[in-house]
Amino acid sequence: MRAYRAAFAAILMSLIVGGAPALAQDTSRSVAFDGVGLVFERVLGTSVDITQVPGQPTDLQQPSGPEVPHLLFTLYGSQPETTKVPKASSAPGAVRFYRTADFAGYDQASRELEALSRLLGERPELVGSVEFTAGGTGGTLPYLPVMPAAQVIRAKAHYIDTAELAGVAYITAFRQDVEPFAADDFWYTFQGLSADGAWYVAADFVVDASLFPEKVRAKDAERISDPESYASYLSQGVASLEEATPDAFTPPLASIDALVESITFEDVPTMG
C-alpha cells in the first residue's frame, strides 16, 4: 500500500507541481508526503518525484555500502507526461529523508550519523579544507548517501539551524583519481538532523561554478599529476570557491538554503 501511495503521489506531484499553467508565474513550489514537507524555488525545479526507497540487505558488499531505506524527493524541470522521470543520480537536485531508527546494521551510514551528531554537538569552526596525502584522501564532513569515491574538498561550509532541524551545508567534490575540476563537478549539500533526532536529512544539488572551465583539458590533468601539484591545485580550488560571490553558482546557494530552512516534519517537537 505504501509503495502504491508513493507511486500515486509521484504522478500527482509531477502533474500538479510541474504541469499546471495556472502556476506558471509562481516563484516557489511546496510539497508534503508521509510526514515531511518542503518548499523550493522554481530555479531548483518545477516538478517533484517521490519514491519510497527500500533498504538493501545490511550484509551487501559494495563500495558505497548497503543503502538505508529512505524517502526520496527528486526535483527536476517540466516535461511531457510520457517522458520518464529522471533518476536521482541524473537529476539536478534530490532531498533524502532517513529515519534514524532504520540505521541499525548499516555500518557505513551509521558512522556518518555518528559524525554528524558529534559535529552538531561540538560545533567546531567550519573552514574550507582539503584532504589529500600521497596515499589518497582523508577525513570528510558527514555525507549521505555514502559515495564510492573520496570527498576531496569542502568550501563555503556553514551551519543551518531552524526550529525543525539543524545541520551543515557545504560545497564538495568527489574523486576516484587525480583529475581537474570542471564547472559542473561540484555538489552543494546539506546534512542535518530533525529537532528530535528521528530524521536524517540529506539534500544534494549539482551546482555549476562559473569560475571553473566548462570542460577539462588533457594538458590541465598533466599539470597536476604529481602529489605536490595536486595538493596545491586542491588548495587553490577551495580558495577560489570560498572567495566566489553568490552569483558565481547556478543554482544560487541561497535558494538551496531556503529549501532546507523550509523543511517541516509532522509530530516532531520543534526547538526554541
MILUM-963163 format. One line per 2 residues: number of its first residue (from 0); their letters; for each residue x, y, z of N, C-alpha, C, CB. Coordinates in steps of 0.02 Angstrom, whole numbers, plus 50000, padded with zeros to 5 digits. Each point is the difference from the previous one (the first is absolute). Glycine has a CB too. Layout:
# MILUM-963163
NUM> A> X:Y:Z:X:Y:Z:X:Y:Z:X:Y:Z ~ ...
//
This chain:
# MILUM-963163
0> MR> 50041:49940:50000:49959:50060:50000:50043:50063:50000:49910:49937:50061 ~ 50144:50063:49980:50043:50059:50003:50033:50012:49932:50020:49981:50123
2> AY> 50003:49964:49844:50031:50008:49934:49950:50029:49951:50077:49903:50024 ~ 49860:50074:49980:49948:50027:49956:49989:50074:50014:49946:49888:49995
4> RA> 50052:50130:50069:49991:50071:50018:50057:50042:49972:49938:49966:50104 ~ 50124:50009:49902:50057:50037:49976:49997:50010:49925:50068:49955:50093
6> AF> 49913:49991:49870:49995:50005:49927:49945:50049:49980:50042:49883:49989 ~ 49901:50112:50045:49945:50046:49985:50020:50072:50014:49918:49909:50026
8> AA> 50115:50101:50031:50021:50068:50018:50050:50028:49950:49980:49974:50120 ~ 50064:49982:49855:50049:50023:49951:49966:50026:49938:50082:49917:50045
10> IL> 49868:50045:49931:49963:50022:49940:49963:50064:50014:49987:49881:49963 ~ 49979:50122:50094:49960:50059:50017:50044:50061:50007:49919:49927:50058
12> MS> 50138:50066:49977:50044:50058:50009:50029:50023:49933:50027:49959:50115 ~ 49990:49994:49841:50027:50019:49935:49950:50042:49961:50071:49897:50000
14> LI> 49864:50084:50005:49948:50036:49964:49986:50067:50033:49951:49892:49964 ~ 50042:50107:50102:49981:50062:50035:50058:50049:50002:49918:49935:50069
16> VG> 50141:50039:49952:50057:50045:50009:50030:50020:49935:50022:49947:50108 ~ 49981:50007:49843:50037:50016:49939:49958:50020:49941:50082:49922:50040
18> GA> 49852:50064:49960:49966:50008:49937:49942:50048:49998:50035:49889:49980 ~ 49946:50144:50073:49940:50042:50001:50016:50070:49976:49954:49933:50094
20> PA> 50018:50089:49849:50013:50067:49974:49983:50055:50049:49979:49955:49887 ~ 49970:50034:50155:49979:50052:50046:50054:50018:50049:49884:49960:49988
22> LA> 50164:49994:50023:50053:50012:50048:50063:50027:49968:49954:49911:50069 ~ 50044:50104:49866:50060:50017:49963:50036:50061:50027:49948:49951:49901
24> QD> 50016:50095:50129:50030:50061:50024:50023:49995:50073:49929:50063:49919 ~ 50055:49882:50115:50020:49992:50069:50076:49995:50005:49891:49944:50026
26> TS> 50137:50080:50029:50072:49998:50008:50024:49941:50041:49999:50122:49992 ~ 49955:49840:50039:50020:49943:50040:49947:49945:49996:50064:50076:50077
28> RS> 49956:49865:49945:49957:49942:50002:50003:49970:50070:50018:49977:49876 ~ 49930:49989:50145:49999:49967:50064:49975:49929:49991:49982:50109:50061
30> VA> 50044:49845:49979:49980:49930:49996:50008:49969:50069:50035:49993:49878 ~ 49919:49961:50138:50002:49965:50064:49978:49928:49988:49978:50106:50066
32> FD> 50056:49848:49967:49982:49929:49993:50027:49960:50058:50000:50012:49875 ~ 49959:49944:50152:50021:49952:50051:50036:50032:50059:50009:49917:49910
34> GV> 49967:50141:50111:50025:50031:50060:50053:50053:49991:49974:49896:50052 ~ 50049:50116:49887:50050:50052:49989:49977:50046:49944:50092:49923:50038
36> GL> 49931:50140:49965:49981:50048:49949:50055:50049:49987:49881:49987:50032 ~ 50117:50046:49910:50050:50050:49984:49973:50047:49946:50092:49920:50030
38> VF> 49941:50137:49965:49983:50051:49950:50064:50015:49960:49908:50051:50073 ~ 50086:49956:49861:50059:50013:49960:49985:50050:49944:50043:49886:50026
40> ER> 50005:50154:49958:49993:50050:49947:50004:49967:49931:50050:50087:50076 ~ 49920:49946:49875:49999:49973:49932:50069:49990:49971:49891:50056:49984
42> VL> 50158:49982:50040:50068:49993:49975:50028:49931:50017:50016:50124:50012 ~ 49956:49843:50038:50023:49933:50019:49961:49945:49964:50033:50046:50110
44> GT> 49912:49970:49859:49959:49951:49965:49928:50021:49999:50079:49911:50034 ~ 49882:50055:49924:49929:50014:49996:49957:49938:50010:50026:50093:49922
46> SV> 50007:49849:50085:49965:49936:50010:50034:49961:50056:49963:49997:49879 ~ 49999:49957:50151:50027:49958:50054:49978:49928:49989:49998:50098:50080
48> DI> 50049:49856:49929:49983:49929:50001:50014:49975:50071:50026:49984:49875 ~ 49928:49977:50154:50008:49975:50068:50005:49925:49998:49936:50098:50047
50> TQ> 50115:49875:49985:50012:49928:49998:50014:49973:50070:50044:50010:49883 ~ 49923:49937:50136:50018:49963:50060:50055:49951:49980:49882:50013:50052
52> VP> 50179:50000:49969:50057:49958:49980:50010:49946:50052:50054:50097:49940 ~ 49942:49839:50041:50010:49946:50049:50074:49994:50020:49901:49939:49952
54> GQ> 50111:50036:50107:50069:49989:50022:50030:49938:49967:49973:50056:50108 ~ 50091:49946:49879:50035:49942:49974:50021:49955:50058:50040:50066:49899
56> PT> 49973:49870:50088:50023:49955:50054:50061:50029:50035:49955:49901:49937 ~ 50046:50096:50129:50054:50031:50038:50067:49967:49988:49917:50032:50085
58> DL> 50084:49907:49889:50063:49966:49986:50021:50006:49927:49973:49921:50092 ~ 49994:50122:49870:50018:50009:49929:50069:50032:49995:49878:50012:49969
60> QQ> 50165:49958:49990:50068:50024:49992:50005:50043:49937:50045:49898:50060 ~ 49965:50167:49948:50011:50045:49944:50036:50061:50028:49897:49959:49937
62> PS> 50140:50078:50019:50043:50055:50024:49963:50051:50043:50067:49985:49899 ~ 49871:50031:50084:49963:50050:50038:49963:49971:50059:49989:50064:49896
64> GP> 50015:49871:50112:49963:49968:50054:49926:49993:49982:50081:50047:50083 ~ 49882:49913:49954:49928:49992:49986:49962:50064:50013:50009:49878:50028
66> EV> 49937:50131:49935:49960:50061:50005:49948:49994:50055:50019:50021:49878 ~ 49977:50030:50164:49950:50003:50053:49932:50018:49970:50088:50033:50086
68> PH> 49856:49937:49936:49935:50021:49973:49988:50074:50013:49956:49884:50019 ~ 50013:50149:49933:49988:50072:50008:49945:50024:49953:50119:50015:50035
70> LL> 49859:50045:49977:49951:50035:49958:50038:50049:49957:49907:49986:50086 ~ 50085:50010:49848:50038:50040:49953:49956:50048:49961:50081:49906:49990
72> FT> 49936:50158:50014:49968:50053:49960:50050:50019:49945:49929:50043:50099 ~ 50054:49944:49838:50043:50018:49944:49970:50061:49965:50038:49880:49985
74> LY> 50001:50174:50009:49977:50061:49968:50026:50003:49928:49996:50059:50112 ~ 49962:49964:49843:50021:50005:49930:49953:50049:49964:50047:49882:50001
76> GS> 49965:50130:49935:49961:50048:49963:49936:49972:49970:50106:50056:49975 ~ 49854:49987:49995:49938:49979:49967:50016:49957:49939:49941:50103:50041
78> QP> 50018:49847:49946:50010:49957:49942:49935:49965:49982:50121:49984:50032 ~ 49873:49988:49908:49938:49967:49980:49983:49942:50046:50023:50032:49882
80> ET> 49913:49953:50124:49977:49948:50045:50028:49932:49981:49897:50065:50019 ~ 50116:49924:49917:50024:49935:49977:50075:49991:50010:49908:50000:49918
82> TK> 50128:50052:50101:50072:49995:50010:50015:49969:50068:50018:50101:49928 ~ 50033:49856:50074:50018:49968:50062:50026:50051:50050:50026:49895:49938
84> VP> 49957:50094:50125:50027:50042:50054:50075:49988:50005:49888:49997:50063 ~ 50153:50055:49942:50072:49989:50004:50020:49965:50064:50017:50102:49931
86> KA> 50036:49857:50064:50028:49968:50059:50029:50052:50046:50024:49895:49934 ~ 49977:50091:50130:50028:50048:50048:50072:50016:49984:49922:49956:50088
88> SS> 50116:49994:49886:50070:50010:49985:50011:50047:49941:50022:49887:50045 ~ 49927:50122:49913:50007:50044:49942:49958:50063:50006:50024:49900:49932
90> AP> 49937:50107:50122:49959:50060:50010:50043:50055:50032:49896:49929:50013 ~ 50085:50134:49977:50040:50054:50029:49998:50004:50075:49979:50061:49897
92> GA> 49969:49912:50134:49996:50005:50073:49958:49944:50030:50014:50122:49990 ~ 50003:49859:50071:49962:49948:50035:50004:50012:50075:50022:49917:49907
94> VR> 49925:50067:50128:49998:50005:50073:49979:49933:50028:49972:50125:49997 ~ 50070:49847:50046:49987:49934:50029:49984:50007:50074:50076:49945:49915
96> FY> 49873:50018:50107:49981:49999:50071:50007:49929:50026:49920:50098:49983 ~ 50126:49893:50064:50013:49935:50031:49973:50001:50072:50103:49982:49927
98> RT> 49863:49966:50093:49983:49993:50071:50060:49971:50036:49876:49983:49973 ~ 50148:50050:50077:50061:49978:50033:49991:49931:50033:50031:50120:50020
100> AD> 49908:49862:49995:49987:49934:50029:50017:49944:49951:49910:50050:50071 ~ 50093:49968:49864:50014:49950:49948:50074:49988:49989:49894:50032:49947
102> FA> 50150:50006:50088:50071:49994:49987:50032:49938:50030:50003:50124:49997 ~ 49963:49843:50049:50028:49941:50033:50022:49948:49949:49927:50021:50100
104> GY> 50135:49957:49905:50027:49950:49954:50033:50028:49939:49913:49927:50040 ~ 50078:50138:49946:50032:50032:49943:50061:50038:50026:49889:50012:49937
106> DQ> 50168:49954:50063:50059:50026:50034:50026:50065:49971:50028:49884:50027 ~ 49979:50120:49906:50028:50060:49970:49954:50060:50010:50059:49929:49916
108> AS> 49877:50061:50073:49952:50054:50010:49998:50021:50074:49932:49958:49902 ~ 50073:49993:50143:49999:50015:50072:50059:50043:50019:49941:49892:50022
110> RE> 50117:50097:49946:50058:50042:50015:49988:50072:49979:50074:49900:49986 ~ 49891:50110:49958:49983:50068:49979:49952:50033:50049:50019:49966:49880
112> LE> 49933:49996:50144:49953:50025:50050:50037:50020:50064:49908:49927:49952 ~ 50138:50031:50070:50038:50015:50060:50043:50062:49990:50001:49878:50029
114> AL> 50030:50128:49912:50042:50058:49986:49959:50064:50000:50077:49927:49933 ~ 49863:50070:50038:49957:50059:49998:49977:50019:50070:49962:49968:49884
116> SR> 50018:49983:50156:49979:50014:50069:50056:50032:50040:49920:49903:49994 ~ 50140:50071:49996:50058:50028:50036:50015:50071:49977:50047:49884:50013
118> LL> 49950:50128:49921:50013:50066:49973:49950:50051:50028:50046:49948:49895 ~ 49890:50034:50107:49949:50046:50023:50004:50010:50075:49927:49966:49905
120> GE> 50099:49985:50130:50009:50007:50072:50058:50044:50019:49950:49888:50013 ~ 50105:50106:49949:50061:50037:50016:50003:50068:49965:50058:49892:50015
122> RP> 49910:50115:49928:49998:50063:49962:50070:50031:49988:49886:50019:50049 ~ 50160:49944:49921:50065:50030:49985:49993:50053:49945:50058:49893:50033
124> EL> 49992:50151:49962:49999:50049:49946:50007:49965:49933:50050:50088:50077 ~ 49911:49933:49875:50001:49969:49934:50039:50044:49952:49889:49944:50022
126> VG> 50162:50027:49949:50041:50037:49952:50011:49956:49939:50057:50065:50092 ~ 49959:49966:49851:50016:49963:49940:50060:49955:50012:49953:50092:49930
128> SV> 50045:49847:50043:50055:49954:50014:50009:49950:49944:49978:50013:50121 ~ 50082:49957:49878:50020:49950:49952:50024:49940:50039:50031:50086:49912
130> EF> 49952:49855:50065:50027:49939:50030:50037:49961:49946:49906:49995:50085 ~ 50161:50010:49917:50039:49965:49950:50068:49982:50027:49940:50061:49910
132> TA> 50081:49877:50077:50067:49978:50016:50024:49959:49941:49979:49999:50126 ~ 50085:49984:49874:50027:49960:49945:49965:49933:49994:50110:50057:50015
134> GG> 49863:49919:50041:49966:49936:49999:49926:50004:49986:50085:49962:50079 ~ 49888:50096:49912:49929:50006:49985:49968:50057:50038:49996:49879:49979
136> TG> 49940:50117:50033:49963:50053:50034:49980:49978:50069:49958:50041:49890 ~ 50027:50009:50152:49987:49984:50070:49932:50021:50023:50118:50012:50020
138> GT> 49878:50024:50038:49938:50015:50033:49951:50042:49960:50062:49992:50103 ~ 49876:50006:49916:49947:50034:49964:49952:50032:50049:50012:49920:49904
140> LP> 49942:50120:50070:49940:50019:50038:49948:49945:49988:50026:50126:49991 ~ 49925:49868:50055:49949:49948:49992:49966:50005:49932:49982:49999:50124
142> YL> 50003:49942:49846:49968:50000:49935:49963:49934:49989:50088:50077:49954 ~ 49848:49928:50031:49959:49945:49975:49966:50023:49936:49983:49953:50117
144> PV> 50007:50001:49835:50017:49929:50003:50076:49988:49996:49890:49974:49948 ~ 50133:49970:50080:50071:49985:49998:50022:49994:49927:49993:49940:50112
146> MP> 50063:50092:49872:50024:50002:49930:50058:49952:49991:49963:50119:49990 ~ 50043:49850:49951:50056:49955:49986:50061:50039:49975:49919:49908:49974
148> AA> 50091:50151:50051:50055:50044:49979:50019:50044:50059:49962:49998:49878 ~ 50095:50036:50116:50026:50041:50054:49974:50071:49996:50103:49929:50003
150> QV> 49879:50098:50055:49980:50070:50005:50063:50041:50008:49886:49971:50053 ~ 50135:50063:49894:50067:50031:50001:50002:50072:50024:50027:49924:49907
152> IR> 49917:50111:50091:50000:50070:50022:49935:50016:50037:50074:50032:49904 ~ 49930:50020:50137:49941:50031:50030:50008:50075:49996:49981:49902:50078
154> AK> 49966:50134:49903:50003:50073:49995:49931:50029:50018:50090:49993:49911 ~ 49911:50069:50110:49939:50037:50019:49958:49961:50051:50000:50054:49887
156> AH> 50033:49913:50159:49965:49961:50051:49970:50045:50053:50076:49903:49979 ~ 49862:50083:50041:49968:50038:50053:49943:49959:50031:50030:50108:49941
158> YI> 49953:49910:50120:49945:49966:50033:49934:50033:49980:50075:49970:50097 ~ 49873:49988:49900:49932:50024:49990:49957:49974:50058:50013:50003:49872
160> DT> 49953:50043:50161:49959:49981:50058:49930:50030:49991:50101:49994:50075 ~ 49849:49964:49933:49931:50024:50001:49965:49966:50059:49997:50018:49873
162> AE> 49940:49998:50137:49962:49968:50053:49990:49926:49986:49943:50109:50024 ~ 50062:49871:49912:49987:49931:49981:50062:49956:49996:49903:50043:49937
164> LA> 50155:49988:50047:50060:49959:49990:50063:50041:50010:49936:49928:49920 ~ 50120:50036:50080:50066:50032:50004:50048:49958:49958:49977:50048:50116
166> GV> 50071:49986:49851:50047:49963:49960:50054:50044:49970:49910:49920:49975 ~ 50127:50052:49979:50056:50035:49968:49991:49998:49924:50076:49970:50097
168> AY> 49937:50086:49871:49997:50005:49927:50070:50018:49974:49877:50035:50003 ~ 50141:49937:49940:50066:50014:49972:50004:49978:49928:50050:49988:50114
170> IT> 50000:50038:49850:50016:49978:49932:50053:49946:50004:49971:50113:49952 ~ 50021:49835:50009:50050:49947:49999:50007:49972:49930:49975:49972:50119
172> AF> 50075:49986:49872:50011:49964:49937:50030:49933:50017:50017:50108:49934 ~ 49969:49842:50024:50024:49932:50012:50045:49978:49943:49895:49974:50064
174> RQ> 50156:49988:49955:50048:49976:49950:50023:49929:50017:50038:50118:49980 ~ 49971:49842:49968:50030:49934:50006:50072:50001:49974:49887:49948:49988
176> DV> 50131:50106:49978:50068:50007:49975:50018:50074:49996:49990:49892:49935 ~ 50071:50123:50042:50024:50068:49995:49972:50031:49935:50105:49973:50066
178> EP> 49853:50077:49942:49968:50031:49942:49979:50071:50017:49960:49887:49960 ~ 50050:50161:49993:49978:50069:50013:49924:50004:50003:50103:50043:49942
180> FA> 49873:50013:50084:49928:50012:50006:49973:50037:49939:50012:50002:50125 ~ 49931:49975:49852:49960:50039:49952:49947:50037:50039:50022:49917:49905
182> AD> 49944:50130:50063:49952:50043:50035:49944:49961:50033:50027:50089:49919 ~ 49953:49855:50051:49943:49962:50026:50020:49940:50042:49935:50038:49902
184> DF> 50125:49961:50124:50024:49944:50041:49985:50009:50074:50089:49983:49916 ~ 49876:50070:50103:49991:50017:50070:49929:49985:50024:50088:50088:49988
186> WY> 49909:49891:50076:49937:49987:50033:49993:50049:50058:50001:49877:49966 ~ 49938:50150:50041:49984:50038:50061:49954:49956:50040:50014:50115:49943
188> TF> 50006:49869:50117:49962:49953:50040:49982:50028:50068:50056:49907:49940 ~ 49889:50069:50086:49981:50012:50071:49992:49933:50032:49943:50110:49974
190> QG> 50088:49882:50084:49994:49939:50039:49976:50020:50070:50091:49939:49933 ~ 49850:50038:50087:49973:50023:50063:49955:49950:50035:50007:50112:49954
192> LS> 49973:49907:50107:49956:49958:50041:49939:50040:50021:50099:49933:50041 ~ 49845:50033:49963:49939:50033:50025:50009:50016:50074:49928:49940:49915
194> AD> 50030:50104:50111:50006:50023:50069:49999:49944:50051:49947:50105:49965 ~ 50017:49841:50020:49996:49944:50047:50048:49944:49983:49881:50030:50019
196> GA> 50159:49980:49929:50048:49949:49981:49971:49941:49963:50064:50034:50096 ~ 49871:49968:49887:49968:49943:49968:50014:49996:49925:49911:50008:50087
198> WY> 50108:50048:49883:50012:50002:49928:50070:50026:49984:49878:50019:49981 ~ 50154:49949:49971:50062:50025:49970:49981:50026:49931:50075:49917:50064
200> VA> 49943:50146:49922:49982:50032:49937:50063:50012:49959:49901:50055:50053 ~ 50098:49923:49884:50056:50011:49955:49974:50032:49936:50064:49902:50048
202> AD> 49953:50162:49941:49980:50035:49939:50062:50009:49956:49904:50060:50060 ~ 50092:49921:49877:50057:50003:49955:49981:50032:49934:50048:49898:50054
204> FV> 49990:50154:49926:49987:50034:49937:50066:50009:49962:49901:50059:50051 ~ 50097:49925:49885:50057:50015:49957:50000:50076:49989:49996:49886:49942
206> VD> 50061:50146:50071:50006:50072:49988:50054:50013:49949:49961:50025:50117 ~ 50024:50018:49836:50048:50019:49949:50040:50060:50025:49925:49957:49908
208> AS> 50141:50034:50099:50044:50053:50025:50033:50033:49940:50020:49938:50110 ~ 49959:50122:49873:50022:50033:49939:50074:50017:50001:49886:50045:49987
210> LF> 50146:49954:50071:50071:50016:50005:50045:49943:49977:49972:50076:50094 ~ 49998:49865:49893:50038:49944:49973:49981:49989:49927:50006:49947:50115
212> PE> 50038:50022:49846:49986:49990:49928:49942:49952:49989:50119:50022:49975 ~ 49847:49986:49969:49945:49955:49983:50024:49929:49986:49937:50098:49954
214> KV> 50122:49896:50017:50029:49935:49984:50071:49996:50025:49926:49990:49899 ~ 50095:49950:50120:50068:49988:50023:50043:49979:49941:49959:49967:50115
216> RA> 50098:50065:49878:50045:49983:49945:50054:49951:50024:49979:50113:49947 ~ 50046:49847:50008:50050:49949:50017:50063:50033:50029:49956:49926:49909
218> KD> 50064:50131:50063:50061:50032:50024:49991:50027:50071:50030:50029:49882 ~ 49908:49988:50137:49988:50022:50069:50009:49943:50049:49920:50086:49958
220> AE> 50059:49854:50022:50008:49941:50042:50074:49983:50008:49889:49957:49963 ~ 50150:50052:49984:50071:49985:50003:50037:50045:50049:49995:49962:49881
222> RI> 49982:50100:50125:50033:50049:50044:49994:49982:50074:49978:50087:49915 ~ 49971:49875:50103:49988:49984:50071:50009:49926:50013:49921:50096:50008
224> SD> 50115:49869:49951:50006:49927:50005:50042:49977:50060:49987:49997:49877 ~ 50057:50046:50149:50040:49979:50058:49967:50025:50064:50106:50003:49930
226> PE> 49907:49963:50126:49966:50016:50064:50006:50072:50021:50020:49884:50033 ~ 50039:50146:49961:50010:50069:50022:49958:50048:49959:50116:49971:50037
228> SY> 49884:50020:49897:49961:50044:49956:49925:49992:50013:50090:49993:49914 ~ 49888:49945:50099:49930:49988:50011:49977:50031:50066:50008:49894:49935
230> AS> 50032:50099:50117:49983:50031:50064:49994:50075:49994:50058:49906:50059 ~ 49989:50125:49903:49998:50072:49989:49937:50019:49960:50126:50004:50003
232> YL> 49857:49956:49947:49942:50013:49959:49936:49998:50042:50059:49951:49900 ~ 49935:49999:50144:49941:49995:50043:49995:50061:50046:50007:49875:49995
234> SQ> 50049:50145:50034:50000:50058:50045:49978:50063:49963:50091:49947:50068 ~ 49935:50063:49871:49980:50058:49961:49926:49997:49982:50116:50008:49954
236> GV> 49860:49931:50032:49929:49993:49983:49955:50018:50058:50031:49911:49921 ~ 49987:50067:50139:49961:50018:50060:50001:50075:50010:50026:49889:50052
238> AS> 50032:50142:49940:50005:50073:50009:49956:50036:49951:50117:49987:50041 ~ 49881:49990:49897:49958:50032:49949:49926:49993:50017:50088:49976:49913
240> LE> 49892:49965:50110:49931:49989:50019:49980:50043:50059:50008:49884:49956 ~ 50037:50122:50093:49985:50040:50060:49991:50074:49982:50065:49918:50069
242> EA> 49974:50106:49883:49999:50071:49982:49945:50016:49950:50121:50004:50022 ~ 49850:49946:49947:49950:50012:49947:49937:50034:50028:50044:49900:49939
244> TP> 49928:50143:50021:49937:50034:50018:49942:49952:49990:50049:50113:49969 ~ 49894:49899:50062:49943:49955:49994:49977:49990:49927:49966:50037:50113
246> DA> 50041:50014:49845:49977:49993:49931:50049:49962:49956:49939:50106:50014 ~ 50115:49868:50016:50048:49958:49963:49976:49928:49995:50092:50075:50037
248> FT> 49851:49909:49996:49975:49932:50001:49930:49997:49972:50072:49974:50100 ~ 49914:49971:49865:49933:49987:49973:49980:49929:50018:50017:50083:49905
250> PP> 49927:49908:50131:49955:50051:50027:50031:50036:50060:49902:49932:49961 ~ 50069:50125:50058:50028:50038:50056:50000:49960:50065:49960:50105:49946
252> LA> 50094:49900:50091:50004:49963:50063:49946:50022:50049:50123:49988:49983 ~ 49859:50076:50014:49948:50026:50046:49933:49966:49988:50059:50110:50004
254> SI> 49927:49871:49934:49937:49966:49984:49998:49930:50030:49991:50066:49894 ~ 50067:49901:50107:50004:49934:50030:49993:50005:50076:50073:49960:49906
256> DA> 49960:50090:50123:49992:50012:50072:49927:50013:50018:50117:50046:50005 ~ 49849:49992:49953:49930:50015:50014:49957:49937:49999:50016:50113:49949
258> LV> 49999:49841:50005:49964:49936:50000:50011:49964:50066:50012:49991:49874 ~ 50050:50005:50147:50016:49966:50064:49963:50032:50058:50113:49969:49956
260> ES> 49887:50096:50046:49968:50037:50055:49924:49992:50000:50093:50081:49996 ~ 49879:49897:49947:49927:49991:49995:49977:49932:50023:50000:50080:49906
262> IT> 50046:49872:50104:49981:49931:50014:49961:49995:50066:50102:49960:49937 ~ 49844:50002:50062:49959:49989:50059:49987:49926:50009:49945:50113:49986
264> FE> 50041:49868:50076:49985:49930:50017:49936:49999:50041:50122:49968:49998 ~ 49835:49983:49988:49941:49991:50042:50020:49965:50065:49926:49994:49897
266> DV> 50042:50026:50156:50009:49967:50066:50071:50001:50026:49906:49928:49969 ~ 50133:50123:50010:50067:50008:50026:50002:50064:50041:50052:49937:49901
268> PT> 49963:50059:50164:50003:50061:50040:50057:50045:49975:49953:49938:50099 ~ 50033:50126:49895:50049:50047:49973:50044:50028:50056:49922:50029:49908
270> MG> 50135:49998:50070:50047:50031:50047:49982:50072:50011:50089:49921:49965 ~ 49924:50105:50093:49991:50071:50013:49930:50017:50022:50087:50022:49918
//
